[in-house]
Amino acid sequence: MLLDSHKRIIRDLRISLTDRCNFRCFYCLPNGEPPLARKETILTFEEIAYISEIFVLLGIEKIRLTGGEPMLRRNIETLVEKIARLKPRLKDLALTTNGFDIPRKAEVLKNAGLDRMTISLDSLRPGRFRDITGVDQIEDVFEAIEAAKRHGFEPVKINAVVVRGINDDELIDFARFARSTNVEMRFIEYMPLDSGHDWSREKVVAGREIFEMINAAYPLELKEASRGSETAWKYRFADGEPGGIGIIAPVTEMFCGACSRIRLTADGQIRTCLFSTVEHNLRDYLRSGATRSELIEYVQQVTLKKEARHHINEPDFVPASRTMSFIGG
């Protein structure tokens, strides 16, 4: 069991496979950033698999592969297969993606042992999608969603970052999309993690407001009375129609007290919180020749440093030491 100093059990590991992305979403990587040096800094598949094994031995039950865009790592299915060997101790292996290459790779990823897939889609309107992401590829994302469903990645989850004045007028359309395609539509509050540093509180659409707007059109019922350590409140449609709604509200309804997550960046830094201002260099310790037992102790000691909460809502808030594309979602 992996515990922090606040007695929270850490069960979820999010691994960023790359800082690179082929989208330029304004809330993440609008202008691009210099990529990390590849061979010198990025963890190899063998290193990621070994580190994953150590975390699973310590009690990690869920691993999510993120980026940047993780599908930009060549032969990603090779890594999926390596990590999937940690089952059944590892209970869930998931991927967050913008949909790149999913129609071509969905079957091979499923065969390699990937359990679930979350795909980003911030607008249903082609022109607006292009404005948000910097690319004209909305049809590719729709194809990725269909491929994920066709190959059994159920439930397919769709992430949308909701920003006031940008896409908050599409909430009902998104709910209708969830019902018609039988996906779980997840709405995420806008967070200060963009490389352009353009975040402002006025642009945040609160989770409660998101719920009220959708509930007025399509009444919702909670799937479970408690969120537990999950990030999202999950709802079903009261009329029994397929699909569902998830609401993730880290700004207005912070859930730090039940946080079960820890993160590993593409260059091997442990981050104990999405908004951490410090990192812990597991990569160099691993490459220095540390033994398995030494690495286990290192992970345990770093986990004890996990912050009690984030400080977004405080006047002296300091942004995270890196932006989302480097941290991993």
Residue, then its C-alpha position, 0 to 999 in steps of 0.5 A: m500500500l502506497l500512502d502519503s503523509h495525509k493517510r491517503i492511499i495512492r492507487d492511480l499512476r498517470i504516465s506521460l509518454t511525450d511532451r509533444c502534441n500535434f494539436r495546439c489547444f489554447y488552454c494547453l499548448p497554444n504556441g508550442e514549446p521547445p520539446l524535450a531532448r529525446k534520447e537524453t531525457i525521455l524514458t524508454f519503454e523498458e524504463i517505463a515498464y520497470i517503473s510501472e512494475i515497481f509502482v504496481l508492487l506498491g499498490i498502484e491499481k490503475i495506470r493511465l498513459t497520457g502526453g502531450e499526445p501519447m499516440l505520437r510515441r512510435n510503437i506505443e502498443t509495445l509499451v501497452e503490452k509490457i505494462a499489461r503483463l502486470k495484470p491482474r494486480l494492475k486492474d486498469l490500463a487506460l489511455t487519454t488521446n486526442g484521437f490521433d491514429i486511433p482508427r488505425k491502432a484501436e484493434v492492436l491496442k486492444n489486443a495488447g491489453l489496453d482496457r479503456m480510452t478517453i478522447s478529447l473533443d472540445s467542440l462539435r462545430p468544425g470551425r470552432f474545433r479548429d479555433i480551439t485546437g489549431v487543427d482542422q481534424i474534427e472528422d478524424v476525432f469522430e472516426a476515432i470515437e467510432a473506432a474505440k467503440r467498435h473495438g470494445f473500449e467501453p465505456v468510451k469517455i469524451n473529455a471537453v474543457v469548458v471555457r466561458g465564451i468559447n464553448d459553454d453554449e454547446l453543453i446541451d449539444f454535447a449531452r445530446f451527443a452522449r445520448s445518441t452515441n452512448v458515450e460518457m461525456r465528461f466536462i472539465e473546468y478550465m484550469p491554469l495549466d496553459s503555456g500561454h498563461d492566459w487563464s482567468r477565473e472569469k473564464v471558468v464555468a463552474g461544475r454546478e453551472i454545467f450540471e444545472m444547464i444540462n439537467a434542465a434539458y435532460p434530467l440527470e441522476l447520480k450513478e453513485a452517492s459518493r465520488g470516492s477517489e474519482t475525479a468526476w461526479k457521474y450521472r445517468f440520464a433519468d429517462g433511461e437513454p444511453g450515455g452519461i455525463g461526468i463533471i470534473a470541478p477541480v477549481t470550484e469543488m476541489f477534491c484534493g482530500a480524496c486524491s489517489r493520484i501520482r504522476l510521472t512525466a515523460d522525462g522521468q520526474i515524479r509529480t505528487c500533484l498536478f499543480s506541484t511547483v517541485e518535481h522528483n527526479l526518478r529518471d536519474y536515480l534509476r539510471s545511476g544504478a539504484t537497486r529495486s529496493e532503493l527505487i521502492e524506498y525512493v517512491q515511498q519517500v516521495t509519495l510522503k511529500k504529496e501536497a495536502r491540496h492545491h491553492i488555485n483559489e488563494p491570492d498567492f497561488v503559484p502556477a505549476s512548475r510546468t504546463m499541461s503538455f509536459i505534466g500529463g493529464 
